[in-house]
Amino acid sequence: MNSKKTSKSVEVVLAGLKLNINTEDSSEQVRAAAALVQEQFDALKRSGTIIDTSKIMALIALNLADELLSKEEAPSPSLEQLISNLDQAVAQAEGLANVSLR
Protein backbone atom coordinates (compact mmCIF):
# COMPACT_ATOMS: atom_id res chain seq x y z
CA MET A 1 0.00 0.00 0.00
CA ASN A 2 1.09 3.53 -0.69
CA SER A 3 0.73 5.64 2.47
CA LYS A 4 1.71 8.85 0.70
CA LYS A 5 -1.15 11.34 0.44
CA THR A 6 -2.10 12.67 -2.96
CA SER A 7 -1.92 16.41 -3.44
CA LYS A 8 -4.94 18.09 -4.97
CA SER A 9 -6.05 21.61 -5.76
CA VAL A 10 -8.90 23.17 -3.78
CA GLU A 11 -10.42 26.46 -4.91
CA VAL A 12 -11.39 28.99 -2.23
CA VAL A 13 -12.32 32.66 -2.28
CA LEU A 14 -10.81 34.96 0.35
CA ALA A 15 -11.47 38.70 0.42
CA GLY A 16 -12.83 38.46 -3.11
CA LEU A 17 -9.69 36.74 -4.38
CA LYS A 18 -10.06 33.31 -6.00
CA LEU A 19 -7.22 31.06 -4.82
CA ASN A 20 -6.25 27.51 -5.80
CA ILE A 21 -4.64 25.79 -2.82
CA ASN A 22 -2.50 22.70 -3.46
CA THR A 23 -2.90 20.46 -0.43
CA GLU A 24 -2.90 16.92 0.88
CA ASP A 25 -5.63 17.86 3.37
CA SER A 26 -9.29 17.19 2.68
CA SER A 27 -11.21 19.72 0.60
CA GLU A 28 -13.62 20.16 3.52
CA GLN A 29 -10.80 21.08 5.91
CA VAL A 30 -9.35 23.63 3.49
CA ARG A 31 -12.76 25.17 2.88
CA ALA A 32 -13.46 25.29 6.63
CA ALA A 33 -10.14 27.06 7.20
CA ALA A 34 -10.93 29.53 4.42
CA ALA A 35 -14.38 30.14 5.91
CA LEU A 36 -12.80 30.89 9.30
CA VAL A 37 -10.42 33.40 7.74
CA GLN A 38 -13.21 34.96 5.68
CA GLU A 39 -15.39 35.28 8.79
CA GLN A 40 -12.61 37.12 10.62
CA PHE A 41 -11.94 39.24 7.53
CA ASP A 42 -15.60 40.26 7.31
CA ALA A 43 -15.72 41.15 11.01
CA LEU A 44 -12.60 43.33 10.79
CA LYS A 45 -13.82 44.95 7.57
CA ARG A 46 -17.20 45.76 9.18
CA SER A 47 -15.45 47.38 12.15
CA GLY A 48 -14.34 50.10 9.74
CA THR A 49 -11.09 50.73 11.58
CA ILE A 50 -8.95 49.01 8.94
CA ILE A 51 -9.55 49.51 5.24
CA ASP A 52 -6.47 47.92 3.66
CA THR A 53 -7.05 44.24 2.80
CA SER A 54 -3.39 43.29 3.29
CA LYS A 55 -3.40 44.79 6.81
CA ILE A 56 -6.59 42.91 7.66
CA MET A 57 -5.06 39.62 6.43
CA ALA A 58 -1.87 40.31 8.41
CA LEU A 59 -3.92 40.82 11.59
CA ILE A 60 -5.87 37.63 10.94
CA ALA A 61 -2.61 35.70 10.47
CA LEU A 62 -1.25 37.09 13.73
CA ASN A 63 -4.47 36.27 15.61
CA LEU A 64 -4.54 32.70 14.30
CA ALA A 65 -0.83 32.18 15.02
CA ASP A 66 -1.36 33.48 18.57
CA GLU A 67 -4.27 31.07 19.08
CA LEU A 68 -2.18 28.17 17.79
CA LEU A 69 0.76 29.03 20.03
CA SER A 70 -1.52 29.43 23.05
CA LYS A 71 -2.99 25.97 22.48
CA GLU A 72 0.47 24.44 22.10
CA GLU A 73 1.58 26.00 25.39
CA ALA A 74 -1.50 24.90 27.32
CA PRO A 75 -0.68 21.85 29.42
CA SER A 76 -2.52 18.75 28.36
CA PRO A 77 -3.75 16.42 31.09
CA SER A 78 -1.51 13.49 31.89
CA LEU A 79 -2.61 9.94 31.23
CA GLU A 80 -2.81 9.40 34.99
CA GLN A 81 -5.15 12.40 35.36
CA LEU A 82 -7.38 11.12 32.55
CA ILE A 83 -7.57 7.66 34.13
CA SER A 84 -8.34 9.21 37.52
CA ASN A 85 -11.15 11.29 36.00
CA LEU A 86 -12.58 8.21 34.29
CA ASP A 87 -12.38 6.22 37.54
CA GLN A 88 -14.31 8.97 39.34
CA ALA A 89 -16.96 9.02 36.63
CA VAL A 90 -17.33 5.23 36.76
CA ALA A 91 -17.62 5.32 40.57
CA GLN A 92 -20.33 7.98 40.34
CA ALA A 93 -22.19 5.97 37.70
CA GLU A 94 -21.99 2.84 39.84
CA GLY A 95 -23.27 4.81 42.82
CA LEU A 96 -26.21 6.05 40.79
CA ALA A 97 -26.95 2.52 39.59
CA ASN A 98 -27.25 1.35 43.21
CA VAL A 99 -29.72 4.07 44.25
CA SER A 100 -33.18 2.81 45.05
CA LEU A 101 -35.88 4.27 42.82
CA ARG A 102 -39.04 4.30 44.96
Secondary structure as a PSIPRED ss2 file (coil, helix, strand):
# PSIPRED VFORMAT (PSIPRED V4.0)

   1 M C   1.000  0.000  0.000
   2 N C   1.000  0.000  0.000
   3 S C   1.000  0.000  0.000
   4 K C   1.000  0.000  0.000
   5 K C   1.000  0.000  0.000
   6 T C   1.000  0.000  0.000
   7 S C   1.000  0.000  0.000
   8 K E   0.000  0.000  1.000
   9 S E   0.000  0.000  1.000
  10 V E   0.000  0.000  1.000
  11 E E   0.000  0.000  1.000
  12 V E   0.000  0.000  1.000
  13 V E   0.000  0.000  1.000
  14 L E   0.000  0.000  1.000
  15 A C   1.000  0.000  0.000
  16 G C   1.000  0.000  0.000
  17 L E   0.000  0.000  1.000
  18 K E   0.000  0.000  1.000
  19 L E   0.000  0.000  1.000
  20 N E   0.000  0.000  1.000
  21 I E   0.000  0.000  1.000
  22 N E   0.000  0.000  1.000
  23 T E   0.000  0.000  1.000
  24 E C   1.000  0.000  0.000
  25 D C   1.000  0.000  0.000
  26 S C   1.000  0.000  0.000
  27 S H   0.000  1.000  0.000
  28 E H   0.000  1.000  0.000
  29 Q H   0.000  1.000  0.000
  30 V H   0.000  1.000  0.000
  31 R H   0.000  1.000  0.000
  32 A H   0.000  1.000  0.000
  33 A H   0.000  1.000  0.000
  34 A H   0.000  1.000  0.000
  35 A H   0.000  1.000  0.000
  36 L H   0.000  1.000  0.000
  37 V H   0.000  1.000  0.000
  38 Q H   0.000  1.000  0.000
  39 E H   0.000  1.000  0.000
  40 Q H   0.000  1.000  0.000
  41 F H   0.000  1.000  0.000
  42 D H   0.000  1.000  0.000
  43 A H   0.000  1.000  0.000
  44 L H   0.000  1.000  0.000
  45 K H   0.000  1.000  0.000
  46 R H   0.000  1.000  0.000
  47 S H   0.000  1.000  0.000
  48 G C   1.000  0.000  0.000
  49 T C   1.000  0.000  0.000
  50 I C   1.000  0.000  0.000
  51 I C   1.000  0.000  0.000
  52 D C   1.000  0.000  0.000
  53 T H   0.000  1.000  0.000
  54 S H   0.000  1.000  0.000
  55 K H   0.000  1.000  0.000
  56 I H   0.000  1.000  0.000
  57 M H   0.000  1.000  0.000
  58 A H   0.000  1.000  0.000
  59 L H   0.000  1.000  0.000
  60 I H   0.000  1.000  0.000
  61 A H   0.000  1.000  0.000
  62 L H   0.000  1.000  0.000
  63 N H   0.000  1.000  0.000
  64 L H   0.000  1.000  0.000
  65 A H   0.000  1.000  0.000
  66 D H   0.000  1.000  0.000
  67 E H   0.000  1.000  0.000
  68 L H   0.000  1.000  0.000
  69 L H   0.000  1.000  0.000
  70 S H   0.000  1.000  0.000
  71 K H   0.000  1.000  0.000
  72 E H   0.000  1.000  0.000
  73 E H   0.000  1.000  0.000
  74 A C   1.000  0.000  0.000
  75 P C   1.000  0.000  0.000
  76 S C   1.000  0.000  0.000
  77 P C   1.000  0.000  0.000
  78 S C   1.000  0.000  0.000
  79 L H   0.000  1.000  0.000
  80 E H   0.000  1.000  0.000
  81 Q H   0.000  1.000  0.000
  82 L H   0.000  1.000  0.000
  83 I H   0.000  1.000  0.000
  84 S H   0.000  1.000  0.000
  85 N H   0.000  1.000  0.000
  86 L H   0.000  1.000  0.000
  87 D H   0.000  1.000  0.000
  88 Q H   0.000  1.000  0.000
  89 A H   0.000  1.000  0.000
  90 V H   0.000  1.000  0.000
  91 A H   0.000  1.000  0.000
  92 Q H   0.000  1.000  0.000
  93 A H   0.000  1.000  0.000
  94 E H   0.000  1.000  0.000
  95 G H   0.000  1.000  0.000
  96 L H   0.000  1.000  0.000
  97 A H   0.000  1.000  0.000
  98 N C   1.000  0.000  0.000
  99 V C   1.000  0.000  0.000
 100 S C   1.000  0.000  0.000
 101 L C   1.000  0.000  0.000
 102 R C   1.000  0.000  0.000
